[in-house]
């Protein structure tokens, strides 16, 4: 098997919020593992390859980060209705969420706005 990963993975079993362009609210998912370049999560819906999403990653009680990502693989868990989904971050690091009213860094998406 050819491993295409650029960054080492770390176990990450925390809640993750996910929303697509057409959704107003984040859906709940569960992280499985994460690296600097992406995240593997468990989700109740199928997402097609290439689907672009926003992820809210909960790194601590007050540390929530938002990342734009795309689906790079998906497979249904055996004996389950859930899917394991591999996400690749558009920027290879997790950046802090910018609070409303603050000026974001030049490459940071504004909260509540889509820039896909």
Secondary structure by P-SEA (a helix, b strand, c coil): ccccccccccccbbbbbbbcccccbbbbbbbccccccbbbbbbcccccccccccccccccccbbbbbbbbbccccccccccbbbbbbbbcccbbbbbbcccccccccccccccccc
